[in-house]
Amino acid sequence: MPEENFETLQVLQVNTTETMKLQIYKELLSEIREQSAKDKEVREILGKKASGNTRDGKIALGLCEEKEGVLIYDCLI
């Protein structure tokens, strides 16, 4: 096999792998958004944040934020 064909094959393999990882990430993120929208606690936390509450007996609201429909706690999903 010529060297240039091997390099092309490697690039295609890397691109395919990255494309697959991106698709899995998008599907996972979509599932997290969908389930979050159904989750009572997540909705309550986001509602409290939206109304300006900074305190809650269960969770530190100051460490919570919403990014693109996902509740993030202390920079963790």
C-alpha atoms as an extended CHARMM CRD file, in Angstrom:
* protein
*
        77  EXT
         1         1  MET       CA              0.0000000000        0.0000000000        0.0000000000  PROA      1               0.0000000000
         2         2  PRO       CA              1.4520000000        3.3890000000       -0.9160000000  PROA      2               0.0000000000
         3         3  GLU       CA              2.3470000000        5.6270000000        2.0310000000  PROA      3               0.0000000000
         4         4  GLU       CA             -0.1050000000        8.3880000000        1.0050000000  PROA      4               0.0000000000
         5         5  ASN       CA             -3.0260000000        5.9260000000        0.9530000000  PROA      5               0.0000000000
         6         6  PHE       CA             -2.1460000000        4.7480000000        4.4670000000  PROA      6               0.0000000000
         7         7  GLU       CA             -2.0780000000        8.3390000000        5.7480000000  PROA      7               0.0000000000
         8         8  THR       CA             -5.4230000000        9.0400000000        4.0860000000  PROA      8               0.0000000000
         9         9  LEU       CA             -6.8650000000        5.9260000000        5.7200000000  PROA      9               0.0000000000
        10        10  GLN       CA             -5.5960000000        7.0760000000        9.1340000000  PROA      10              0.0000000000
        11        11  VAL       CA             -7.1700000000       10.5140000000        8.6870000000  PROA      11              0.0000000000
        12        12  LEU       CA            -10.4840000000        8.9590000000        7.6320000000  PROA      12              0.0000000000
        13        13  GLN       CA            -10.4070000000        6.6550000000       10.6530000000  PROA      13              0.0000000000
        14        14  VAL       CA             -9.7440000000        9.5590000000       13.0460000000  PROA      14              0.0000000000
        15        15  ASN       CA            -12.4700000000       11.6760000000       11.4290000000  PROA      15              0.0000000000
        16        16  THR       CA            -14.9390000000        8.7830000000       11.6110000000  PROA      16              0.0000000000
        17        17  THR       CA            -14.1060000000        8.1480000000       15.2760000000  PROA      17              0.0000000000
        18        18  GLU       CA            -14.4800000000       11.8300000000       16.1560000000  PROA      18              0.0000000000
        19        19  THR       CA            -17.7640000000       12.0220000000       14.2380000000  PROA      19              0.0000000000
        20        20  MET       CA            -19.0680000000        9.0010000000       16.1480000000  PROA      20              0.0000000000
        21        21  LYS       CA            -18.0000000000       10.5100000000       19.4860000000  PROA      21              0.0000000000
        22        22  LEU       CA            -19.7260000000       13.7800000000       18.6090000000  PROA      22              0.0000000000
        23        23  GLN       CA            -22.9270000000       11.9550000000       17.6500000000  PROA      23              0.0000000000
        24        24  ILE       CA            -22.8960000000        9.9810000000       20.9150000000  PROA      24              0.0000000000
        25        25  TYR       CA            -22.3070000000       13.2220000000       22.8590000000  PROA      25              0.0000000000
        26        26  LYS       CA            -25.2150000000       14.9360000000       21.0920000000  PROA      26              0.0000000000
        27        27  GLU       CA            -27.5210000000       11.9850000000       21.7540000000  PROA      27              0.0000000000
        28        28  LEU       CA            -26.5040000000       11.8370000000       25.4210000000  PROA      28              0.0000000000
        29        29  LEU       CA            -26.9720000000       15.5770000000       25.8690000000  PROA      29              0.0000000000
        30        30  SER       CA            -30.3830000000       15.3520000000       24.2320000000  PROA      30              0.0000000000
        31        31  GLU       CA            -31.3740000000       12.5480000000       26.6040000000  PROA      31              0.0000000000
        32        32  ILE       CA            -30.1480000000       14.5220000000       29.6260000000  PROA      32              0.0000000000
        33        33  ARG       CA            -32.2100000000       17.5430000000       28.5150000000  PROA      33              0.0000000000
        34        34  GLU       CA            -35.2910000000       15.4020000000       27.9530000000  PROA      34              0.0000000000
        35        35  GLN       CA            -35.0380000000       13.6660000000       31.3190000000  PROA      35              0.0000000000
        36        36  SER       CA            -34.2260000000       16.9190000000       33.1210000000  PROA      36              0.0000000000
        37        37  ALA       CA            -37.4010000000       18.4800000000       31.7690000000  PROA      37              0.0000000000
        38        38  LYS       CA            -39.3610000000       15.6110000000       33.3600000000  PROA      38              0.0000000000
        39        39  ASP       CA            -37.4910000000       15.6020000000       36.6840000000  PROA      39              0.0000000000
        40        40  LYS       CA            -39.4210000000       17.3080000000       39.4860000000  PROA      40              0.0000000000
        41        41  GLU       CA            -36.3460000000       18.2570000000       41.5440000000  PROA      41              0.0000000000
        42        42  VAL       CA            -34.5070000000       19.7210000000       38.5570000000  PROA      42              0.0000000000
        43        43  ARG       CA            -37.5620000000       21.7870000000       37.6270000000  PROA      43              0.0000000000
        44        44  GLU       CA            -37.9050000000       23.0040000000       41.2440000000  PROA      44              0.0000000000
        45        45  ILE       CA            -34.2470000000       24.0180000000       41.4300000000  PROA      45              0.0000000000
        46        46  LEU       CA            -34.3960000000       25.8550000000       38.1160000000  PROA      46              0.0000000000
        47        47  GLY       CA            -37.6410000000       27.5360000000       39.1950000000  PROA      47              0.0000000000
        48        48  LYS       CA            -36.0610000000       28.7270000000       42.4400000000  PROA      48              0.0000000000
        49        49  LYS       CA            -33.0410000000       30.0560000000       40.5670000000  PROA      49              0.0000000000
        50        50  ALA       CA            -35.2740000000       31.8360000000       38.0560000000  PROA      50              0.0000000000
        51        51  SER       CA            -37.2420000000       33.5230000000       40.8520000000  PROA      51              0.0000000000
        52        52  GLY       CA            -34.0560000000       34.7980000000       42.4520000000  PROA      52              0.0000000000
        53        53  ASN       CA            -33.8450000000       32.4360000000       45.4210000000  PROA      53              0.0000000000
        54        54  THR       CA            -30.3240000000       31.8930000000       46.6810000000  PROA      54              0.0000000000
        55        55  ARG       CA            -31.0410000000       29.4680000000       49.5110000000  PROA      55              0.0000000000
        56        56  ASP       CA            -32.5530000000       26.0360000000       49.7220000000  PROA      56              0.0000000000
        57        57  GLY       CA            -32.4970000000       23.4190000000       52.4800000000  PROA      57              0.0000000000
        58        58  LYS       CA            -31.2920000000       20.6480000000       50.1590000000  PROA      58              0.0000000000
        59        59  ILE       CA            -28.8410000000       22.2300000000       47.7510000000  PROA      59              0.0000000000
        60        60  ALA       CA            -26.5650000000       25.2560000000       47.4330000000  PROA      60              0.0000000000
        61        61  LEU       CA            -28.4450000000       27.1990000000       44.7830000000  PROA      61              0.0000000000
        62        62  GLY       CA            -25.4710000000       29.4930000000       44.2690000000  PROA      62              0.0000000000
        63        63  LEU       CA            -23.5650000000       26.5340000000       42.8420000000  PROA      63              0.0000000000
        64        64  CYS       CA            -26.3410000000       25.6860000000       40.3760000000  PROA      64              0.0000000000
        65        65  GLU       CA            -26.7780000000       27.0430000000       36.8930000000  PROA      65              0.0000000000
        66        66  GLU       CA            -28.5410000000       26.1150000000       33.7140000000  PROA      66              0.0000000000
        67        67  LYS       CA            -26.6690000000       25.8020000000       30.4540000000  PROA      67              0.0000000000
        68        68  GLU       CA            -28.5280000000       24.8820000000       27.2980000000  PROA      68              0.0000000000
        69        69  GLY       CA            -31.3080000000       23.1280000000       29.1850000000  PROA      69              0.0000000000
        70        70  VAL       CA            -29.0270000000       21.1790000000       31.5210000000  PROA      70              0.0000000000
        71        71  LEU       CA            -28.7240000000       21.7700000000       35.2580000000  PROA      71              0.0000000000
        72        72  ILE       CA            -25.0860000000       22.0870000000       36.2210000000  PROA      72              0.0000000000
        73        73  TYR       CA            -23.9820000000       21.8840000000       39.8430000000  PROA      73              0.0000000000
        74        74  ASP       CA            -20.5980000000       23.2710000000       40.8180000000  PROA      74              0.0000000000
        75        75  CYS       CA            -19.4020000000       23.0270000000       37.1940000000  PROA      75              0.0000000000
        76        76  LEU       CA            -20.4320000000       19.3650000000       37.0150000000  PROA      76              0.0000000000
        77        77  ILE       CA            -23.2160000000       17.8280000000       34.9920000000  PROA      77              0.0000000000
